[in-house]
Amino acid sequence: MTPDQAERPGGPGGDAGMLTVDELRDAGNDGTIDTVVTAFTDMQGRLFGKRIQIEYFLDDVVGSEVEGCDYLLALDMEMEPVPGYELANWEKGYGDFAIVPDLTTLRRIPWLDRTALVLCDIAHHDGSPVVESPRQILIAQFERAREMGFVPFSATELEFYLYKESYAEAHEKDFKDLTPTIPYILDYHVLATTMDEQYLGPIRRGMHNAGIPIEFSKGEAWYGQHEVNTRYANAITAADRHTIYKNGVKEIAFLHGISATFMAKPSEKDIGSSCHVHTSLVDADSEKNVFVDDSGEETDVFRHFIGGQRAHVRELALFVAPSINSYKRYAAESWAPTSIAWGRDNRTCGFRVVGHGPSRRVECRIPGADVNPYLCMAALLAAGLDGIEHAIDPGPEQKGNAYEGNEADAFPSTLRAAVGLWEGSEFAKSAFGEAVHKHYLNYGQTEQRLFDEVVTDYERRRMFERG
């Protein structure tokens, strides 16, 4: 086990479905598991890896590694190798890097037959970490917090849409005019969610039995939209769970002949799907929440953490809102914030303070469901820790509607603006390092360029005949 994989305080629940190597060996002997998915997360937040026969995994991979092509951290969404990455390119021959299992993440995947999964870290052949890897970027910020005496805890609220069409049928329809599973708004609606319980029940039970403890599921703010919330954990575990959960929802949808999407905004008529990120810091020694004192009052650490997040979130927007589609959510009175205002239990703010006493935490409402959790959590953590180190004041609390009169606090409204802010950010360079800054600048510039080259339906409708 490497230092990066050392045991970390986890959070409540989460034991069901988790496996030791000995338990995996027993499951292999009795035939209940014969395949181990060995996977890591790419820049876009997707799980990439290999399905490994259990005997080979136990004999040759445990305590060692498998290999994969380094182009996997230099691709666009279409799996095309992209120029401009120093990590991997044609000049270097697109060699291999090491995919190193983190055995603390080994678990059953109950919705897949006889299958376990282990998440991995990416390393060079000399054993040094690939710093551009999303999980490694978060680990670096987690360790920075530990050096300051804190353990970061997080949870994500991840929304998604369900459609009656299978993925193959959605593809045939060019992903247009899909049929939501519920034809009306189902926010907190028990009857409507009962109609979708044939899908949500397997998701809740499957996640629980894969070591991802669930709090609840509920209907969300638009047709066929749902939210399933997981319990909080240390930031790395929370991001791991988020990634497995998001992939699992799609797999379970596929197995039921329907489709699920985590697009930030599936169409112009839909409410966007968010990913609210909750963060708190715990004292590494006392295990007490440092956002409040013994009397339950908010501390300077708490205020400065919010101050740092507000000071830096715009220049880190590329990690918080990583795609062209991310920015389609941001509209007045849309439940998606347009400003970086902060307030207490105020859903119009980018940063909402919630929880009482030792559960006090900051909810960042800016990210959409398309976010890479490792990169987003790393950004929010880096910003908050800088706020603590430099005693950054958060400014006045927002009272009332944050959609009005907050132009000075506006979050970037386009990916182009986000890429420009990232490119000029000395903070991003210092917080994540030159290699990471340059790698993700190329990512952002590529995303914008690829979109700019597309002729859209909007243009054809307006210009084909009348233009």
DRENDO-1510 file (C-alpha; in Angstrom, 1 decimal, always signed):
<recs>
REC; n; res; u; v; w
REC; 1; MET; +0.0; +0.0; +0.0 .
REC; 2; THR; +1.4; +3.4; -1.0 .
REC; 3; PRO; +1.1; +6.5; +1.3 .
REC; 4; ASP; -1.6; +7.8; -1.0 .
REC; 5; GLN; -3.6; +4.6; -0.3 .
REC; 6; ALA; -3.2; +4.7; +3.5 .
REC; 7; GLU; -6.3; +4.2; +5.6 .
REC; 8; ARG; -8.3; +7.4; +5.9 .
REC; 9; PRO; -11.2; +8.2; +8.2 .
REC; 10; GLY; -14.3; +7.3; +6.2 .
REC; 11; GLY; -17.6; +8.5; +7.6 .
REC; 12; PRO; -20.7; +6.7; +8.6 .
REC; 13; GLY; -21.9; +3.5; +7.0 .
REC; 14; GLY; -20.3; +2.0; +3.9 .
REC; 15; ASP; -19.1; -1.4; +5.1 .
REC; 16; ALA; -21.7; -3.4; +3.2 .
REC; 17; GLY; -20.2; -4.9; +0.0 .
REC; 18; MET; -16.6; -3.8; +0.8 .
REC; 19; LEU; -14.1; -6.6; +0.4 .
REC; 20; THR; -10.7; -7.5; +1.8 .
REC; 21; VAL; -8.3; -9.5; -0.5 .
REC; 22; ASP; -9.0; -12.6; +1.6 .
REC; 23; GLU; -12.8; -12.1; +1.2 .
REC; 24; LEU; -12.3; -11.7; -2.5 .
REC; 25; ARG; -10.3; -14.9; -2.6 .
REC; 26; ASP; -13.1; -16.7; -0.7 .
REC; 27; ALA; -15.7; -15.3; -3.1 .
REC; 28; GLY; -13.6; -16.6; -6.0 .
REC; 29; ASN; -13.4; -20.1; -4.4 .
REC; 30; ASP; -17.1; -20.3; -4.0 .
REC; 31; GLY; -17.8; -18.9; -7.5 .
REC; 32; THR; -19.7; -15.8; -6.4 .
REC; 33; ILE; -17.1; -13.5; -8.0 .
REC; 34; ASP; -15.0; -14.3; -11.0 .
REC; 35; THR; -14.3; -10.8; -12.5 .
REC; 36; VAL; -12.6; -7.7; -11.0 .
REC; 37; VAL; -13.1; -4.4; -12.8 .
REC; 38; THR; -9.9; -2.5; -12.3 .
REC; 39; ALA; -10.6; +1.1; -13.2 .
REC; 40; PHE; -9.5; +4.8; -12.8 .
REC; 41; THR; -11.2; +8.1; -13.7 .
REC; 42; ASP; -10.3; +10.1; -16.8 .
REC; 43; MET; -10.4; +13.8; -17.2 .
REC; 44; GLN; -14.1; +13.7; -18.1 .
REC; 45; GLY; -15.0; +11.7; -15.0 .
REC; 46; ARG; -15.5; +8.4; -16.8 .
REC; 47; LEU; -14.3; +5.0; -15.4 .
REC; 48; PHE; -11.7; +3.4; -17.7 .
REC; 49; GLY; -9.9; +0.1; -17.1 .
REC; 50; LYS; -10.0; -3.6; -17.5 .
REC; 51; ARG; -12.1; -6.6; -16.5 .
REC; 52; ILE; -9.6; -9.1; -15.0 .
REC; 53; GLN; -10.2; -12.7; -14.3 .
REC; 54; ILE; -10.1; -13.2; -10.5 .
REC; 55; GLU; -7.3; -15.7; -10.4 .
REC; 56; TYR; -5.0; -13.5; -12.4 .
REC; 57; PHE; -6.0; -10.5; -10.3 .
REC; 58; LEU; -5.1; -12.4; -7.0 .
REC; 59; ASP; -2.0; -13.9; -8.4 .
REC; 60; ASP; -0.4; -11.1; -10.4 .
REC; 61; VAL; -2.2; -7.8; -9.8 .
REC; 62; VAL; -2.6; -7.6; -6.0 .
REC; 63; GLY; +0.5; -5.8; -4.7 .
REC; 64; SER; +1.5; -4.9; -8.2 .
REC; 65; GLU; -0.2; -3.2; -11.2 .
REC; 66; VAL; -1.6; -3.5; -14.6 .
REC; 67; GLU; -0.8; -1.3; -17.5 .
REC; 68; GLY; -2.8; +1.0; -19.8 .
REC; 69; CYS; -2.0; +3.4; -22.6 .
REC; 70; ASP; -1.2; +6.9; -21.4 .
REC; 71; TYR; -3.4; +8.4; -24.1 .
REC; 72; LEU; -6.3; +7.7; -21.7 .
REC; 73; LEU; -5.5; +11.0; -20.0 .
REC; 74; ALA; -5.1; +12.9; -23.3 .
REC; 75; LEU; -8.5; +12.2; -25.0 .
REC; 76; ASP; -11.6; +14.1; -25.8 .
REC; 77; MET; -15.1; +12.7; -25.2 .
REC; 78; GLU; -15.0; +11.0; -28.5 .
REC; 79; MET; -11.9; +9.0; -27.6 .
REC; 80; GLU; -9.8; +11.0; -30.0 .
REC; 81; PRO; -6.1; +11.6; -29.1 .
REC; 82; VAL; -5.7; +15.3; -28.7 .
REC; 83; PRO; -2.5; +17.3; -29.4 .
REC; 84; GLY; -0.9; +19.6; -26.9 .
REC; 85; TYR; -0.5; +17.3; -23.9 .
REC; 86; GLU; +3.0; +16.8; -22.6 .
REC; 87; LEU; +2.0; +13.7; -20.7 .
REC; 88; ALA; +1.1; +11.7; -23.8 .
REC; 89; ASN; +1.6; +12.5; -27.5 .
REC; 90; TRP; +2.6; +11.0; -30.8 .
REC; 91; GLU; +6.2; +12.2; -30.3 .
REC; 92; LYS; +6.5; +10.1; -27.2 .
REC; 93; GLY; +4.8; +7.1; -28.8 .
REC; 94; TYR; +1.8; +6.9; -26.5 .
REC; 95; GLY; +3.4; +4.4; -24.2 .
REC; 96; ASP; +1.9; +2.8; -21.1 .
REC; 97; PHE; +1.5; +4.0; -17.5 .
REC; 98; ALA; +0.9; +1.9; -14.4 .
REC; 99; ILE; -2.7; +1.3; -13.1 .
REC; 100; VAL; -2.2; +0.6; -9.4 .
REC; 101; PRO; -5.2; -0.8; -7.4 .
REC; 102; ASP; -6.1; +1.0; -4.2 .
REC; 103; LEU; -7.3; -2.1; -2.3 .
REC; 104; THR; -9.1; +0.0; +0.2 .
REC; 105; THR; -11.7; +0.6; -2.5 .
REC; 106; LEU; -12.3; -3.1; -3.4 .
REC; 107; ARG; -16.0; -3.9; -3.4 .
REC; 108; ARG; -18.8; -6.0; -4.9 .
REC; 109; ILE; -20.8; -4.6; -7.7 .
REC; 110; PRO; -24.1; -6.4; -7.0 .
REC; 111; TRP; -25.9; -5.2; -10.2 .
REC; 112; LEU; -23.3; -7.0; -12.4 .
REC; 113; ASP; -23.0; -10.8; -12.3 .
REC; 114; ARG; -20.1; -12.2; -10.2 .
REC; 115; THR; -18.3; -8.8; -10.4 .
REC; 116; ALA; -16.1; -6.8; -8.0 .
REC; 117; LEU; -14.5; -3.4; -8.6 .
REC; 118; VAL; -11.3; -1.7; -7.4 .
REC; 119; LEU; -10.4; +1.9; -8.1 .
REC; 120; CYS; -6.8; +2.7; -9.1 .
REC; 121; ASP; -4.2; +5.4; -9.0 .
REC; 122; ILE; -2.1; +6.1; -12.0 .
REC; 123; ALA; +1.7; +6.1; -11.8 .
REC; 124; HIS; +4.8; +6.3; -14.0 .
REC; 125; HIS; +7.0; +3.3; -14.3 .
REC; 126; ASP; +9.3; +4.7; -11.7 .
REC; 127; GLY; +6.5; +4.6; -9.2 .
REC; 128; SER; +5.9; +8.4; -9.1 .
REC; 129; PRO; +2.3; +9.5; -9.3 .
REC; 130; VAL; +0.9; +10.9; -12.6 .
REC; 131; VAL; +0.0; +14.3; -11.1 .
REC; 132; GLU; -2.4; +15.1; -13.9 .
REC; 133; SER; -4.7; +12.2; -12.9 .
REC; 134; PRO; -7.9; +13.6; -11.4 .
REC; 135; ARG; -7.8; +11.4; -8.3 .
REC; 136; GLN; -4.1; +12.4; -7.7 .
REC; 137; ILE; -5.1; +16.1; -7.9 .
REC; 138; LEU; -7.6; +15.6; -5.1 .
REC; 139; ILE; -5.2; +13.4; -3.1 .
REC; 140; ALA; -2.7; +16.3; -3.2 .
REC; 141; GLN; -5.2; +18.8; -1.8 .
REC; 142; PHE; -6.4; +16.2; +0.8 .
REC; 143; GLU; -2.8; +15.8; +2.0 .
REC; 144; ARG; -2.3; +19.5; +2.1 .
REC; 145; ALA; -5.3; +19.8; +4.4 .
REC; 146; ARG; -3.8; +17.0; +6.6 .
REC; 147; GLU; -0.6; +19.0; +6.8 .
REC; 148; MET; -2.7; +21.9; +8.1 .
REC; 149; GLY; -4.3; +19.6; +10.8 .
REC; 150; PHE; -7.6; +19.1; +9.0 .
REC; 151; VAL; -9.5; +16.1; +7.5 .
REC; 152; PRO; -11.8; +17.3; +4.7 .
REC; 153; PHE; -15.2; +15.6; +4.5 .
REC; 154; SER; -17.6; +15.9; +1.6 .
REC; 155; ALA; -20.8; +14.6; +0.1 .
REC; 156; THR; -22.4; +15.2; -3.3 .
REC; 157; GLU; -26.1; +15.5; -4.3 .
REC; 158; LEU; -26.2; +14.2; -7.8 .
REC; 159; GLU; -29.3; +14.7; -10.0 .
REC; 160; PHE; -30.1; +12.9; -13.3 .
REC; 161; TYR; -32.9; +12.3; -15.8 .
REC; 162; LEU; -34.4; +8.9; -16.7 .
REC; 163; TYR; -35.9; +8.3; -20.2 .
REC; 164; LYS; -38.0; +5.4; -21.4 .
REC; 165; GLU; -35.8; +4.9; -24.5 .
REC; 166; SER; -32.8; +2.6; -24.2 .
REC; 167; TYR; -29.4; +4.0; -24.9 .
REC; 168; ALA; -29.5; +2.4; -28.4 .
REC; 169; GLU; -33.0; +3.9; -29.1 .
REC; 170; ALA; -31.8; +7.3; -27.8 .
REC; 171; HIS; -28.8; +7.1; -30.2 .
REC; 172; GLU; -31.1; +6.3; -33.1 .
REC; 173; LYS; -33.2; +9.3; -32.3 .
REC; 174; ASP; -30.1; +11.5; -32.2 .
REC; 175; PHE; -30.8; +12.1; -28.5 .
REC; 176; LYS; -33.8; +14.3; -29.4 .
REC; 177; ASP; -37.4; +14.2; -28.2 .
REC; 178; LEU; -36.8; +11.5; -25.6 .
REC; 179; THR; -39.6; +10.4; -23.3 .
REC; 180; PRO; -39.1; +11.1; -19.6 .
REC; 181; THR; -40.2; +8.2; -17.4 .
REC; 182; ILE; -42.6; +10.6; -15.6 .
REC; 183; PRO; -44.4; +13.2; -17.7 .
REC; 184; TYR; -44.7; +15.9; -15.1 .
REC; 185; ILE; -42.7; +17.6; -12.3 .
REC; 186; LEU; -42.0; +15.1; -9.6 .
REC; 187; ASP; -40.2; +17.1; -6.9 .
REC; 188; TYR; -40.8; +15.2; -3.6 .
REC; 189; HIS; -43.7; +13.5; -5.3 .
REC; 190; VAL; -44.3; +10.1; -3.7 .
REC; 191; LEU; -46.8; +8.7; -6.3 .
REC; 192; ALA; -44.6; +9.7; -9.2 .
REC; 193; THR; -41.5; +8.2; -7.6 .
REC; 194; THR; -43.4; +5.0; -6.9 .
REC; 195; MET; -43.9; +4.8; -10.7 .
REC; 196; ASP; -40.1; +4.9; -11.1 .
REC; 197; GLU; -39.4; +2.7; -8.0 .
REC; 198; GLN; -38.7; -0.2; -10.4 .
REC; 199; TYR; -35.5; +1.7; -11.3 .
REC; 200; LEU; -34.8; +3.7; -8.1 .
REC; 201; GLY; -35.1; +0.7; -5.8 .
REC; 202; PRO; -32.3; -1.2; -7.6 .
REC; 203; ILE; -30.2; +1.9; -7.6 .
REC; 204; ARG; -30.5; +2.5; -3.8 .
REC; 205; ARG; -30.1; -1.2; -2.9 .
REC; 206; GLY; -27.3; -1.7; -5.4 .
REC; 207; MET; -25.3; +1.2; -4.1 .
REC; 208; HIS; -25.8; +0.3; -0.5 .
REC; 209; ASN; -24.5; -3.2; -1.2 .
REC; 210; ALA; -21.5; -1.8; -3.1 .
REC; 211; GLY; -20.3; +0.1; -0.1 .
REC; 212; ILE; -22.0; +3.4; -1.0 .
REC; 213; PRO; -24.3; +4.2; +1.9 .
REC; 214; ILE; -27.5; +5.9; +0.7 .
REC; 215; GLU; -29.5; +8.5; +2.6 .
REC; 216; PHE; -32.6; +8.7; +0.4 .
REC; 217; SER; -33.9; +9.1; -3.1 .
REC; 218; LYS; -36.5; +11.7; -4.2 .
REC; 219; GLY; -38.1; +13.2; -7.2 .
REC; 220; GLU; -36.5; +16.3; -8.5 .
REC; 221; ALA; -37.6; +19.6; -10.2 .
REC; 222; TRP; -38.5; +18.4; -13.7 .
REC; 223; TYR; -40.0; +15.5; -15.7 .
REC; 224; GLY; -38.3; +12.2; -15.1 .
REC; 225; GLN; -35.6; +13.9; -12.9 .
REC; 226; HIS; -34.3; +12.2; -9.7 .
REC; 227; GLU; -31.8; +12.6; -7.0 .
REC; 228; VAL; -30.2; +9.9; -4.9 .
REC; 229; ASN; -28.1; +11.2; -2.0 .
REC; 230; THR; -25.1; +9.3; -0.5 .
REC; 231; ARG; -23.8; +9.8; +3.0 .
REC; 232; TYR; -20.8; +12.0; +3.7 .
REC; 233; ALA; -17.2; +10.6; +3.9 .
REC; 234; ASN; -13.7; +11.9; +3.7 .
REC; 235; ALA; -13.3; +13.8; +0.4 .
REC; 236; ILE; -11.4; +11.1; -1.5 .
REC; 237; THR; -13.9; +8.4; -0.5 .
REC; 238; ALA; -16.8; +10.7; -1.3 .
REC; 239; ALA; -15.3; +11.3; -4.8 .
REC; 240; ASP; -14.7; +7.6; -5.3 .
REC; 241; ARG; -18.3; +6.8; -4.3 .
REC; 242; HIS; -19.6; +9.5; -6.6 .
REC; 243; THR; -17.8; +8.1; -9.6 .
REC; 244; ILE; -18.9; +4.5; -9.0 .
REC; 245; TYR; -22.5; +5.7; -8.3 .
REC; 246; LYS; -22.7; +7.7; -11.5 .
REC; 247; ASN; -21.4; +4.9; -13.6 .
REC; 248; GLY; -23.6; +2.4; -11.8 .
REC; 249; VAL; -26.8; +4.4; -12.4 .
REC; 250; LYS; -26.1; +4.3; -16.1 .
REC; 251; GLU; -25.4; +0.5; -15.9 .
REC; 252; ILE; -28.6; -0.1; -14.0 .
REC; 253; ALA; -30.6; +2.0; -16.4 .
REC; 254; PHE; -29.1; +0.0; -19.3 .
REC; 255; LEU; -30.0; -3.3; -17.6 .
REC; 256; HIS; -33.6; -2.1; -17.3 .
REC; 257; GLY; -33.8; -1.1; -21.0 .
REC; 258; ILE; -34.0; +2.7; -20.3 .
REC; 259; SER; -31.4; +5.5; -20.3 .
REC; 260; ALA; -30.1; +7.9; -17.7 .
REC; 261; THR; -28.2; +11.2; -18.4 .
REC; 262; PHE; -26.1; +13.4; -16.1 .
REC; 263; MET; -25.9; +16.2; -18.6 .
REC; 264; ALA; -25.9; +19.6; -16.8 .
REC; 265; LYS; -28.9; +20.6; -19.1 .
REC; 266; PRO; -30.3; +18.0; -21.4 .
REC; 267; SER; -32.3; +20.4; -23.4 .
REC; 268; GLU; -33.3; +24.1; -23.5 .
REC; 269; LYS; -36.7; +23.2; -22.0 .
REC; 270; ASP; -35.4; +21.2; -19.1 .
REC; 271; ILE; -34.3; +22.3; -15.6 .
REC; 272; GLY; -30.6; +21.6; -15.2 .
REC; 273; SER; -29.2; +18.7; -13.2 .
REC; 274; SER; -26.9; +19.9; -10.4 .
REC; 275; CYS; -24.2; +18.4; -8.2 .
REC; 276; HIS; -24.3; +20.2; -4.9 .
REC; 277; VAL; -21.0; +19.6; -3.1 .
REC; 278; HIS; -21.0; +19.8; +0.7 .
REC; 279; THR; -17.7; +20.3; +2.5 .
REC; 280; SER; -16.6; +20.5; +6.1 .
REC; 281; LEU; -13.2; +20.3; +7.9 .
REC; 282; VAL; -12.6; +18.1; +11.0 .
REC; 283; ASP; -9.7; +18.5; +13.3 .
REC; 284; ALA; -7.3; +15.6; +12.7 .
REC; 285; ASP; -6.7; +15.1; +16.4 .
REC; 286; SER; -10.0; +15.9; +18.2 .
REC; 287; GLU; -12.2; +14.8; +15.2 .
REC; 288; LYS; -14.4; +17.9; +15.8 .
REC; 289; ASN; -15.8; +20.1; +13.1 .
REC; 290; VAL; -13.5; +23.2; +13.0 .
REC; 291; PHE; -16.3; +25.3; +11.4 .
REC; 292; VAL; -17.9; +25.7; +14.9 .
REC; 293; ASP; -16.5; +26.1; +18.4 .
REC; 294; ASP; -17.6; +24.2; +21.5 .
REC; 295; SER; -20.6; +26.5; +21.9 .
REC; 296; GLY; -21.8; +26.0; +18.3 .
REC; 297; GLU; -20.7; +29.4; +17.0 .
REC; 298; GLU; -19.1; +29.8; +13.7 .
REC; 299; THR; -15.3; +30.1; +13.7 .
REC; 300; ASP; -12.8; +32.3; +11.8 .
REC; 301; VAL; -11.7; +29.1; +10.1 .
REC; 302; PHE; -15.2; +28.7; +8.7 .
REC; 303; ARG; -15.5; +32.3; +7.5 .
REC; 304; HIS; -12.0; +32.2; +5.9 .
REC; 305; PHE; -12.8; +28.9; +4.2 .
REC; 306; ILE; -15.8; +30.5; +2.5 .
REC; 307; GLY; -13.8; +33.6; +1.8 .
REC; 308; GLY; -11.2; +31.5; +0.0 .
REC; 309; GLN; -13.8; +29.7; -2.0 .
REC; 310; ARG; -15.4; +32.9; -3.1 .
REC; 311; ALA; -12.1; +34.5; -3.9 .
REC; 312; HIS; -10.9; +31.7; -6.2 .
REC; 313; VAL; -13.9; +29.8; -7.6 .
REC; 314; ARG; -14.2; +31.9; -10.7 .
REC; 315; GLU; -10.6; +31.3; -11.8 .
REC; 316; LEU; -11.2; +27.6; -11.0 .
REC; 317; ALA; -14.4; +27.4; -13.0 .
REC; 318; LEU; -12.9; +24.9; -15.4 .
REC; 319; PHE; -12.8; +22.4; -12.6 .
REC; 320; VAL; -16.3; +23.3; -11.3 .
REC; 321; ALA; -18.1; +23.6; -14.7 .
REC; 322; PRO; -16.0; +21.7; -17.2 .
REC; 323; SER; -18.1; +21.5; -20.4 .
REC; 324; ILE; -19.9; +23.8; -22.9 .
REC; 325; ASN; -23.1; +22.3; -21.5 .
REC; 326; SER; -22.3; +23.2; -17.9 .
REC; 327; TYR; -23.0; +26.8; -18.5 .
REC; 328; LYS; -26.4; +26.3; -20.0 .
REC; 329; ARG; -27.7; +25.7; -16.4 .
REC; 330; TYR; -27.0; +29.2; -15.2 .
REC; 331; ALA; -30.1; +31.3; -15.5 .
REC; 332; ALA; -32.0; +33.6; -13.2 .
REC; 333; GLU; -34.5; +31.8; -10.9 .
REC; 334; SER; -33.5; +28.4; -12.3 .
REC; 335; TRP; -32.3; +26.8; -9.0 .
REC; 336; ALA; -28.8; +27.1; -10.5 .
REC; 337; PRO; -26.8; +30.0; -9.1 .
REC; 338; THR; -25.5; +32.7; -11.3 .
REC; 339; SER; -23.4; +34.4; -8.6 .
REC; 340; ILE; -20.8; +33.4; -6.0 .
REC; 341; ALA; -22.8; +35.0; -3.2 .
REC; 342; TRP; -22.9; +33.2; +0.1 .
REC; 343; GLY; -25.8; +33.0; +2.5 .
REC; 344; ARG; -27.4; +30.9; +5.2 .
REC; 345; ASP; -30.0; +28.3; +3.9 .
REC; 346; ASN; -30.4; +30.5; +0.8 .
REC; 347; ARG; -30.8; +28.4; -2.4 .
REC; 348; THR; -30.3; +31.4; -4.6 .
REC; 349; CYS; -26.6; +31.6; -3.5 .
REC; 350; GLY; -23.6; +29.9; -5.0 .
REC; 351; PHE; -22.4; +29.0; -1.5 .
REC; 352; ARG; -25.2; +28.0; +1.0 .
REC; 353; VAL; -24.4; +27.5; +4.6 .
REC; 354; VAL; -26.3; +24.6; +6.1 .
REC; 355; GLY; -26.3; +22.3; +9.1 .
REC; 356; HIS; -26.5; +23.0; +12.8 .
REC; 357; GLY; -23.7; +22.7; +15.4 .
REC; 358; PRO; -21.2; +20.0; +14.5 .
REC; 359; SER; -22.9; +19.4; +11.2 .
REC; 360; ARG; -22.2; +22.9; +9.9 .
REC; 361; ARG; -20.9; +22.9; +6.4 .
REC; 362; VAL; -20.7; +24.8; +3.1 .
REC; 363; GLU; -22.8; +23.6; +0.2 .
REC; 364; CYS; -21.5; +24.8; -3.2 .
REC; 365; ARG; -24.5; +24.8; -5.5 .
REC; 366; ILE; -22.5; +25.9; -8.6 .
REC; 367; PRO; -21.5; +22.5; -10.2 .
REC; 368; GLY; -23.7; +20.5; -12.5 .
REC; 369; ALA; -24.1; +16.8; -12.7 .
REC; 370; ASP; -21.5; +16.6; -15.5 .
REC; 371; VAL; -18.7; +17.6; -13.1 .
REC; 372; ASN; -15.6; +15.4; -12.4 .
REC; 373; PRO; -15.9; +15.1; -8.6 .
REC; 374; TYR; -12.1; +14.7; -8.0 .
REC; 375; LEU; -11.4; +18.0; -9.8 .
REC; 376; CYS; -14.3; +19.9; -8.4 .
REC; 377; MET; -13.6; +18.8; -4.8 .
REC; 378; ALA; -9.9; +19.6; -5.3 .
REC; 379; ALA; -10.8; +23.1; -6.5 .
REC; 380; LEU; -13.1; +23.9; -3.7 .
REC; 381; LEU; -10.7; +22.5; -1.1 .
REC; 382; ALA; -7.7; +24.3; -2.5 .
REC; 383; ALA; -9.6; +27.6; -2.5 .
REC; 384; GLY; -10.9; +27.1; +1.0 .
REC; 385; LEU; -7.5; +26.2; +2.4 .
REC; 386; ASP; -6.0; +29.3; +0.8 .
REC; 387; GLY; -8.7; +31.3; +2.5 .
REC; 388; ILE; -7.7; +29.9; +5.9 .
REC; 389; GLU; -4.0; +30.4; +5.3 .
REC; 390; HIS; -4.5; +34.1; +4.2 .
REC; 391; ALA; -7.5; +34.9; +6.5 .
REC; 392; ILE; -9.7; +35.9; +3.5 .
REC; 393; ASP; -12.9; +37.5; +4.6 .
REC; 394; PRO; -16.0; +36.2; +2.7 .
REC; 395; GLY; -17.7; +39.6; +2.7 .
REC; 396; PRO; -21.3; +40.3; +3.7 .
REC; 397; GLU; -23.8; +37.5; +3.8 .
REC; 398; GLN; -26.4; +37.6; +1.0 .
REC; 399; LYS; -29.9; +38.5; +2.3 .
REC; 400; GLY; -32.7; +37.8; -0.1 .
REC; 401; ASN; -32.6; +36.9; -3.8 .
REC; 402; ALA; -29.0; +36.5; -5.0 .
REC; 403; TYR; -30.2; +36.5; -8.6 .
REC; 404; GLU; -30.7; +40.3; -8.3 .
REC; 405; GLY; -28.0; +42.9; -8.1 .
REC; 406; ASN; -25.0; +40.6; -8.0 .
REC; 407; GLU; -23.4; +41.4; -11.3 .
REC; 408; ALA; -20.0; +42.0; -9.5 .
REC; 409; ASP; -20.1; +38.5; -8.1 .
REC; 410; ALA; -21.2; +36.8; -11.3 .
REC; 411; PHE; -19.9; +33.3; -12.0 .
REC; 412; PRO; -18.5; +32.9; -15.5 .
REC; 413; SER; -21.3; +32.3; -18.0 .
REC; 414; THR; -19.4; +30.5; -20.7 .
REC; 415; LEU; -16.6; +27.9; -21.0 .
REC; 416; ARG; -14.6; +30.4; -23.0 .
REC; 417; ALA; -14.6; +32.8; -20.1 .
REC; 418; ALA; -13.7; +30.0; -17.7 .
REC; 419; VAL; -10.7; +28.9; -19.9 .
REC; 420; GLY; -9.5; +32.4; -20.0 .
REC; 421; LEU; -9.6; +32.8; -16.2 .
REC; 422; TRP; -7.8; +29.5; -15.7 .
REC; 423; GLU; -5.1; +30.4; -18.2 .
REC; 424; GLY; -4.3; +33.6; -16.3 .
REC; 425; SER; -4.7; +32.2; -12.8 .
REC; 426; GLU; -1.5; +32.3; -10.8 .
REC; 427; PHE; -3.4; +30.7; -8.0 .
REC; 428; ALA; -4.3; +27.6; -10.1 .
REC; 429; LYS; -0.6; +27.3; -11.1 .
REC; 430; SER; +0.6; +27.5; -7.5 .
REC; 431; ALA; -2.2; +25.3; -6.0 .
REC; 432; PHE; -2.0; +22.4; -8.5 .
REC; 433; GLY; +1.4; +22.9; -10.1 .
REC; 434; GLU; +2.5; +23.9; -13.6 .
REC; 435; ALA; +2.0; +20.4; -15.1 .
REC; 436; VAL; -1.6; +20.2; -14.0 .
REC; 437; HIS; -2.3; +23.8; -15.0 .
REC; 438; LYS; -1.0; +23.3; -18.5 .
REC; 439; HIS; -2.6; +19.9; -18.9 .
REC; 440; TYR; -6.1; +21.2; -18.1 .
REC; 441; LEU; -5.6; +24.4; -20.0 .
REC; 442; ASN; -5.2; +22.3; -23.1 .
REC; 443; TYR; -8.3; +20.3; -22.1 .
REC; 444; GLY; -10.4; +23.5; -21.8 .
REC; 445; GLN; -9.1; +25.0; -25.0 .
REC; 446; THR; -9.8; +21.7; -26.8 .
REC; 447; GLU; -13.4; +21.5; -25.5 .
REC; 448; GLN; -14.0; +25.1; -26.7 .
REC; 449; ARG; -12.4; +24.6; -30.1 .
REC; 450; LEU; -14.3; +21.4; -30.8 .
REC; 451; PHE; -17.6; +23.1; -30.1 .
REC; 452; ASP; -16.6; +26.1; -32.2 .
REC; 453; GLU; -16.1; +23.9; -35.2 .
REC; 454; VAL; -19.7; +22.4; -35.0 .
REC; 455; VAL; -22.6; +23.8; -37.1 .
REC; 456; THR; -25.6; +23.5; -34.8 .
REC; 457; ASP; -29.2; +22.8; -35.4 .
REC; 458; TYR; -29.9; +26.3; -34.1 .
REC; 459; GLU; -27.8; +27.8; -37.0 .
REC; 460; ARG; -29.5; +25.6; -39.6 .
REC; 461; ARG; -33.0; +26.4; -38.5 .
REC; 462; ARG; -32.3; +30.2; -38.6 .
REC; 463; MET; -30.1; +30.3; -41.7 .
REC; 464; PHE; -30.7; +27.5; -44.1 .
REC; 465; GLU; -33.7; +29.2; -45.9 .
REC; 466; ARG; -33.9; +32.7; -44.5 .
REC; 467; GLY; -30.3; +33.6; -44.0 .
</recs>
